[in-house]
Amino acid sequence: GDSWGIFTFLCAALCNLPALPALNCSEELGAGQSIQQTYDLTRYLEHQLRTLAGTYLNYLGPPFNEPDFNPPRLARAERVPSATVDLDLWRGLTDNARLAANYRAYSRLLCYLRVLDGQVGTAELRHRLAHFCASLQGLVLSIGGVMSSLGYPLPAGPAAPPAPPGAPAAPNDFLKKMDDFWLLKELQTWLWRSAKDFNRLKKKVPPAVVTLRLEARGF
C-alpha cells in the first residue's frame, strides 16, 4: 500500500545519503560583527582609562590631580590629535572620513603613550600603561578591520612620530607634565566620541547572518 511505498522510499534515501551534497552551516563574519566588537573594545578602553588617568594624575601630583584643574591648551600640545571638533561638523563627515580620522588619531596617541610608558618611575604604573597600550593597539587593528570590511582603504602612510627630529623637549618639568595631562584628556575625549560613532554605525550595518552553503561531493 501507500505506507509501504513511503517506507521503501525513505530507506532508499537514507542508504544514499553519502552520495548527496553535504549541507554545511557557517557564520559569515561581516562588517556588523566587526563594528560590534570595535564598539565593545572602545567602551572597555573608556573604563580602563578612567582608572589609569586617576592613577597617572596622582603620580603627576598637584595641581594635575585636582578635580577643578582645567588649564588652557598650550601650543606644545598641538602635536597631540585633538578631538575638540564641533559635533555637528563631525557628524556631517562620511563614515569613511570618521573611521580614517579615528584610525590616524589612535595610531598617533599610541605612539605618545608608548613614550610615556618608558618615562614613568613606578613599576605598577608602567605595567598599567603597557596593558592599556596593548588594548589600544587592538583598537587600531579593529578599526582597520572595520574599514576593510566596509571596503574603505586604510589611511596612507605611517603614524606621525610623537616628536619630529629636532623638536625641542619640554623646557621644564611642569610643561612636561602638562603634555602628559593633555594626552590623557584628549584620549578620553576621543574614546567618548568613538563609542558614539560605532554605536551609530552598528545601527546602520546589519549584523552577521547565518548562511547555508552546499558543498557538492562526487560531482
Salt bridges, closest charged atoms under 4 A:
GLU28 OE2 - ARG213 NH1 3.89
GLU46 OE1 - ARG43 NE 2.88
GLU78 OE2 - ARG73 NE 3.39
ASP95 OD1 - ARG98 NH2 2.51
ASP95 OD2 - LYS204 NZ 2.70
GLU124 OE2 - ARG128 NH2 3.31
ASP173 OD2 - LYS177 NZ 3.42
ASP179 OD2 - ARG76 NH2 2.53
ASP180 OD1 - LYS176 NZ 2.76
GLU186 OE2 - ARG73 NH1 2.24
ASP197 OD1 - ARG200 NH2 2.84
GLU215 OE2 - ARG213 NE 3.91
